[in-house]
Amino acid sequence: MTQHAPTSRTGLAATALRVPSTGRELVTAVCAFHGRSAPGPGLAARLVSRAFTALDQVPLDVRLYVHDLQATAEEWPALPITLPPTPWQAATLIDDLAALVTGLSAAELREAAEGLALTRGEVALAYDSPTLAGGWPDGDEPLLDTATQPRGRRAREAELLQMFDHVGPHDWTPEQIDAVRKALLIRLSGLGDALLRVSALPPATLDWQADGERLTARVPVPGAPQPLEAQVAAVPVEPHPFTSWNDPVWGPTDAAASRERWRWSVGWRSADGAFHTDTGSTEATEAAARFGAEQTLAAYAAQAPIVRQRLRYRLLVPRQPDTLAMSDPAVLVLGLRPLLEAVCDEYRSEASHQEPATGWRVLPHQDENQERSLVAILLDDCSLPYPELGDPANDADPASAAFEDFLRSHAVILTPPARAYLAGLSHAGPGELPLRQRHEAAMRAVFAVGGEAADLLAAEAGPLPDGTAWIDLLDAAALEEFLAATESDQAP
């Protein structure tokens, strides 16, 4: 019999979590993924099931961010202003989820809160929200900065929790009712985020291996000297000042409640074996952390030829320098102007320090103390890779073929003026020399030939203002003035 792929959100989530798509199993699995206990029988379980039914309306091609629903619920009934703007689906879905709790009586809210093991912290934070329908008691404004103004907010929270300890639902104030209702909405939204997340992405299980106190998984990539790597490890959570913050408001205290979260990281190793994280996040559970790492590795592997590390700017799959073509989708072209802007940044940084600069070297590009050469600093300022300790090109002069081959292996192509500038930095001489001296040598290497090169300079760096000659750009102040004057002309 032919097996058909699921076509609903709950069906896809059940497939990802390897549980049946109907009944209590899916609810329990999503709650565990989100770091929450399964709801008790009765109203709490029905609310979660109805929430999941409401989320089945989300089209399969719609992708919401990890915390879109919960972030929207925290602002409900107001619509939060976010960058990027909150998707219309999130605002619409929160209205649907809010409809599940809006009509509940105080007694029903109490029953649902106990069934979901709603914590004292969740209710207190919902109470301390400026968007509650009841407004702020006595006109009091929220004290959001708990580091500088802890007493007012904590007093409000303690007062609320103390009232819940001694007052039954029939005597709750409107503010208390709204706090429990909103806390329920936020909890349902968080579970909804988990459901949407696992239903939006297909399973991508990896072979996880224990590596000390962390889990590690690796995915070989054709053409890459190192595999993609994911790491998952537990990270401790700082205890809240209120020892009962994570205890349920009603019902037995869960003594085994987790006091840790899980951090996942994805990246790859350099030639010396050091792991370089490219991206990562912290999750509520190990399952969510593994899921995030697995999905990220799958996405990276699918576009491996163009994946470039965010902080080191190196390609996962290096190129053959002699066959690199401009049509390569990973190619980055470095012209003269970005180098001049980077030099100006270093001039300004140097001028802002009270102590005089010790000087700028050209080689090696990175030493044993992780200190970088001027060439490496300029390339890094341009968001481009530079040779590091252990790379064969770490001792390669910027005028050498070995140095340019390193850049081309990471799909970086130099324009002739940029190549001349980087090569000219070493013309000033070895050792540590003033930035002015190295810049002058580099600029002379660029425009020494004159004639046709001047037109090329104008095309790359911008036209010279009237009364200015290229030789004037040897001076740092004139260079900065020139870049500022031509900035508008260079804007896309």
C-alpha positions in Angstrom: 0.0 0.0 0.0 1.4 3.4 -1.0 2.3 5.7 1.9 1.2 9.3 1.4 3.1 12.2 2.8 1.2 14.1 5.5 -0.4 17.3 4.3 -1.2 19.0 7.6 0.9 20.8 10.1 0.1 18.3 12.8 0.9 15.5 10.5 4.2 16.9 9.5 5.1 17.6 13.1 4.2 14.1 14.1 6.4 12.7 11.4 9.3 14.9 12.6 8.8 13.8 16.2 8.1 10.2 15.3 4.7 9.9 17.0 1.1 9.4 15.9 -0.5 12.5 14.5 -3.7 12.0 16.5 -4.3 11.7 20.2 -2.3 12.7 23.2 1.1 11.5 21.8 1.6 14.5 19.6 0.7 17.0 22.3 3.1 15.2 24.8 5.9 15.2 22.2 5.6 18.9 21.3 5.5 19.8 25.0 8.6 17.8 25.7 10.3 19.5 22.7 9.4 22.9 24.1 10.6 22.0 27.6 7.2 21.7 29.2 5.3 18.9 30.8 2.3 17.4 29.1 -1.0 19.0 30.0 -3.2 17.2 32.5 -6.5 15.7 31.4 -9.5 17.9 31.0 -9.6 21.5 30.0 -5.8 22.0 29.7 -5.5 19.1 27.2 -8.5 20.3 25.2 -7.0 23.8 25.0 -3.7 22.5 23.6 -5.5 20.2 21.1 -7.7 23.1 19.9 -4.6 25.4 19.6 -2.9 22.8 17.4 -6.1 22.4 15.3 -6.1 26.2 14.8 -2.5 26.1 13.6 -3.3 23.5 11.0 -4.7 26.4 8.9 -1.2 27.8 8.3 -0.3 27.0 4.7 2.6 24.6 4.4 4.7 27.1 2.4 4.5 29.8 5.1 7.5 30.0 7.4 7.3 31.8 10.7 10.3 32.6 12.9 11.1 30.5 15.9 9.3 32.8 18.4 6.9 34.7 16.3 3.7 33.5 18.0 5.0 33.9 21.5 6.5 37.3 20.8 3.1 38.4 19.4 1.2 36.9 22.3 3.4 38.9 24.8 2.2 42.1 23.1 -1.4 41.0 22.6 -3.9 42.7 22.2 -1.5 45.2 20.7 0.3 44.3 17.5 4.1 44.5 18.1 6.3 46.5 15.8 9.2 44.4 14.7 11.9 44.3 12.2 11.2 42.5 10.0 7.5 43.3 10.5 5.5 40.6 12.3 4.0 38.3 9.6 0.3 38.8 9.2 -0.1 35.0 9.9 1.3 35.5 13.4 -1.1 38.3 14.3 -4.1 36.4 12.9 -3.2 33.2 14.6 -2.8 34.9 18.0 -6.3 36.2 17.6 -7.4 32.6 17.0 -5.5 31.3 20.1 -6.8 34.2 22.2 -10.4 33.2 21.3 -9.7 29.9 23.1 -9.1 31.6 26.5 -11.0 34.9 26.2 -14.4 33.4 27.3 -13.1 31.2 30.1 -14.3 32.0 33.6 -11.9 32.6 36.5 -12.5 29.1 37.7 -11.8 27.7 34.3 -8.7 29.8 34.0 -7.5 28.4 37.3 -8.3 24.8 36.1 -6.4 25.3 32.8 -3.4 26.9 34.6 -3.1 24.0 37.0 -3.4 21.5 34.1 -0.6 23.2 32.2 1.5 23.7 35.3 1.7 27.4 34.7 4.6 28.8 36.7 4.5 31.7 39.1 7.0 33.5 36.8 4.8 33.2 33.8 1.8 34.7 35.6 3.8 37.5 37.2 5.3 38.5 33.9 1.9 38.5 32.2 0.6 40.6 35.1 3.4 43.1 34.7 2.4 43.8 31.1 1.3 47.2 29.8 -1.1 45.6 27.3 -3.5 44.0 29.8 -7.1 45.1 29.3 -7.3 46.4 32.8 -4.4 48.8 32.5 -2.0 49.6 35.3 -3.4 49.7 38.9 -3.5 53.2 40.3 -1.8 54.5 37.2 1.5 52.8 38.1 3.9 52.4 35.1 5.9 49.2 34.6 9.5 49.1 35.8 11.2 47.3 33.0 14.8 47.7 34.1 15.0 45.1 36.9 18.8 45.8 37.3 18.3 49.4 38.3 14.7 49.4 39.5 14.1 45.9 41.0 12.1 46.8 44.0 8.9 48.2 42.3 8.5 45.4 39.9 9.4 42.6 42.3 7.0 44.1 44.9 4.2 44.0 42.3 5.1 40.4 41.3 5.3 39.3 45.0 2.0 41.0 45.7 0.2 39.2 42.9 1.6 35.8 43.8 0.8 36.2 47.4 -2.8 37.1 46.5 -3.1 33.9 44.4 -1.9 31.9 47.4 -4.7 33.1 49.6 -7.6 34.2 47.2 -9.8 31.8 45.2 -10.9 32.5 41.6 -14.3 33.9 42.6 -12.4 36.8 44.4 -9.8 37.5 41.7 -9.5 41.1 40.6 -9.8 41.9 36.9 -6.1 42.4 36.8 -5.5 38.9 38.2 -7.9 37.3 35.7 -6.2 39.1 32.8 -2.8 38.0 34.0 -3.8 34.3 34.1 -5.6 34.6 30.8 -2.6 36.2 29.1 -0.1 33.7 30.7 -2.2 30.9 29.2 -2.2 32.6 25.8 1.6 33.0 25.9 2.0 29.3 26.9 -0.2 28.1 24.1 1.7 30.4 21.7 5.0 29.0 22.7 3.7 25.4 22.1 2.4 26.7 18.8 5.8 28.0 17.9 7.3 24.5 18.6 4.6 22.8 16.5 5.1 25.2 13.5 8.8 24.8 13.7 9.0 21.0 13.6 6.2 20.9 10.9 8.0 23.4 8.7 11.3 21.5 8.4 11.8 17.8 7.4 13.7 15.5 9.7 17.5 15.6 9.2 18.8 13.2 11.8 22.5 13.1 12.4 24.9 10.5 14.0 25.5 12.2 17.3 28.6 11.2 19.2 29.4 12.0 22.9 32.5 14.2 23.0 33.3 15.0 26.6 30.4 17.1 27.9 29.0 17.8 24.5 27.4 16.0 21.6 29.1 16.3 18.2 28.0 15.4 14.7 29.9 15.9 11.4 28.8 16.0 7.8 31.5 15.5 5.1 31.2 18.0 2.2 32.7 17.2 -1.2 35.6 19.4 -1.9 35.8 20.8 1.6 39.0 20.1 3.6 37.0 19.9 6.8 33.5 18.5 7.4 30.7 20.7 8.6 30.3 20.2 12.4 27.6 20.6 14.9 28.0 20.7 18.7 25.3 20.6 21.4 26.0 21.2 25.1 24.1 22.0 28.2 24.5 25.5 29.6 23.5 26.4 33.2 20.7 28.9 33.9 21.3 31.6 36.5 18.7 31.1 39.3 16.0 33.7 39.6 16.0 35.9 42.7 12.6 34.4 43.6 13.3 30.8 44.5 9.7 29.8 43.6 9.8 31.6 40.2 9.7 28.3 38.3 7.2 26.5 40.6 3.7 26.0 39.4 1.2 28.6 40.8 -1.2 25.7 41.6 -0.5 22.0 41.9 2.6 20.1 43.2 6.0 21.5 42.7 8.1 19.6 40.1 11.4 19.1 42.0 13.0 17.7 38.9 12.3 20.9 36.8 15.3 21.6 34.5 17.7 24.4 35.5 19.7 24.2 32.3 19.3 25.1 28.7 21.0 23.7 25.6 23.3 25.5 23.2 23.9 24.3 19.6 26.7 25.6 17.4 27.4 24.9 13.7 30.7 25.6 12.0 33.9 23.9 10.8 37.5 23.6 11.8 40.5 25.4 10.6 43.7 23.6 9.5 45.1 23.7 13.1 42.0 21.8 14.4 40.3 24.8 16.1 36.5 24.8 15.8 35.0 28.1 14.5 31.4 28.6 15.2 29.5 30.1 12.3 26.0 30.2 13.8 24.2 28.9 16.9 21.4 29.4 19.4 20.2 28.4 22.8 17.1 26.1 23.2 15.0 24.9 26.0 15.7 21.2 25.5 18.3 18.9 24.1 15.8 17.8 21.5 15.2 21.3 20.3 19.0 22.0 20.2 19.7 18.9 18.2 16.8 19.8 15.9 18.2 23.3 15.3 21.7 22.0 14.6 20.4 19.3 12.3 18.3 21.7 10.2 21.2 24.2 10.0 23.7 21.6 8.9 21.2 20.3 6.3 20.7 23.9 5.0 24.5 24.5 4.9 25.2 21.2 3.1 22.6 22.0 0.5 24.3 25.2 -0.5 27.9 24.2 0.4 29.6 25.6 -2.7 28.6 29.2 -1.7 28.7 28.9 2.1 31.1 31.4 3.6 31.9 31.8 7.3 30.4 34.9 8.9 33.4 36.0 10.9 36.3 34.6 8.9 34.7 35.0 5.5 36.3 31.7 4.2 34.6 29.4 1.8 33.5 26.0 3.1 34.6 24.6 -0.3 37.8 26.4 -1.5 38.3 27.0 -5.2 41.2 26.1 -7.5 42.9 29.5 -7.9 43.9 28.9 -11.5 40.4 28.0 -12.6 38.3 30.6 -10.7 35.9 32.4 -13.0 34.0 35.6 -12.6 30.8 33.6 -13.2 31.4 31.7 -9.9 28.4 32.7 -7.7 30.7 33.0 -4.6 33.1 35.5 -6.2 33.7 38.7 -4.4 35.6 41.6 -6.1 37.8 43.8 -4.0 38.4 47.3 -5.4 40.5 50.2 -4.2 37.9 52.2 -2.5 37.0 49.7 0.2 40.7 49.5 1.0 41.0 53.3 1.3 37.9 53.4 3.5 39.5 50.7 5.7 42.7 52.7 5.9 40.8 55.8 7.0 39.1 53.8 9.7 42.5 52.8 11.0 43.7 56.4 10.9 40.8 57.5 13.0 41.3 54.6 15.4 44.9 55.5 15.7 44.1 59.1 16.4 41.6 58.3 19.1 44.2 56.5 21.2 46.1 58.5 23.7 49.3 56.4 23.3 51.2 56.6 20.0 50.9 53.7 17.7 53.8 51.2 17.8 53.8 50.7 14.1 52.3 48.4 11.4 53.9 45.3 10.0 53.1 43.5 6.7 54.3 40.0 7.7 53.4 37.6 9.1 49.7 38.1 8.6 48.9 36.5 12.0 51.5 35.7 14.7 51.5 33.4 17.7 49.7 36.0 19.8 46.9 36.3 17.3 48.1 39.8 16.4 47.4 40.7 12.7 49.3 42.5 10.0 48.1 45.7 8.4 47.2 43.7 5.3 45.1 41.3 7.4 43.4 44.1 9.2 42.4 45.9 6.0 41.1 42.6 4.5 39.1 41.9 7.6 37.7 45.4 7.6 36.5 44.7 4.0 34.8 41.5 5.3 37.3 39.3 3.4 39.5 36.4 4.5 43.1 36.8 5.4 45.9 34.2 5.9 46.1 32.9 9.4 48.7 31.2 11.5 49.2 27.7 10.0 48.2 28.7 6.5 51.0 28.4 3.9 50.3 32.0 2.8 50.7 33.4 6.3 54.2 34.5 5.4 53.5 35.3 1.7 54.2 38.9 0.7 51.0 40.7 -0.6 52.8 41.1 -3.9 53.4 37.4 -4.3 51.4 34.9 -6.3 51.0 32.7 -3.2 49.1 35.5 -1.5 46.8 36.2 -4.4 46.2 32.4 -4.8 45.1 32.3 -1.2 42.5 35.0 -1.9 41.4 33.3 -5.1 41.0 30.0 -3.3 38.3 31.8 -1.3 36.8 33.3 -4.5 38.2 36.8 -3.9 39.4 38.7 -7.0 41.5 41.9 -6.7 41.1 44.7 -9.2 44.5 46.0 -10.5 44.5 49.1 -8.3 43.6 47.0 -5.2 46.3 44.5 -6.1 48.8 47.4 -6.5 47.8 48.9 -3.2 48.2 45.8 -1.1 51.5 45.0 -2.8 52.7 48.5 -2.2 52.2 48.3 1.6 55.4 46.2 1.8 57.4 48.7 -0.4 57.8 50.9 2.6 60.1 48.3 4.2 60.1 45.5 6.7 59.3 45.8 10.4 56.8 48.0 12.1 56.3 51.4 10.4 53.9 54.3 10.8 50.6 53.9 9.0 51.2 57.1 7.0 54.5 55.7 5.6 52.9 52.4 4.5 49.9 54.2 3.0 52.1 56.6 1.0 54.1 53.7 -0.4 50.9 51.8 -1.3 49.4 54.9 -3.1 52.6 55.6 -5.0 52.5 52.0 -6.3 48.9 52.5 -7.4 49.2 55.7 -9.4 52.9 55.8 -10.3 52.2 55.0 -14.0 49.7 57.8 -14.5 47.8 58.2 -17.7 45.3 55.4 -18.2 45.7 54.4 -14.6 44.2 57.7 -13.5 40.9 56.9 -15.4 40.9 53.5 -13.7 41.4 55.1 -10.3 38.5 57.5 -10.9 36.3 54.5 -11.9 37.1 52.6 -8.8 37.5 55.3 -6.1 35.4 58.2 -7.5 36.2 61.3 -9.4 38.7 63.8 -7.9 37.2 67.1 -6.7 38.3 70.2 -8.5 41.6 71.4 -7.4 42.7 68.0 -6.1 45.4 65.7 -7.5 45.8 62.0 -6.8 49.1 62.7 -5.1 47.1 64.7 -2.5 45.6 61.4 -1.2 48.9 60.6 0.4 47.7 62.8 3.2 45.2 61.2 5.7 43.1 64.3 6.1 42.8 64.8 2.3 42.0 61.1 1.8 39.2 61.3 4.3 37.8 64.5 2.8 37.9 62.9 -0.7 36.1 59.8 0.5 33.4 61.9 2.2 33.0 64.0 -0.9 32.5 61.1 -3.2 30.4 58.9 -0.9 27.1 60.0 -2.5 28.5 59.2 -5.9 29.4 55.7 -4.8 26.0 54.9 -3.3 24.0 52.2 -5.2 
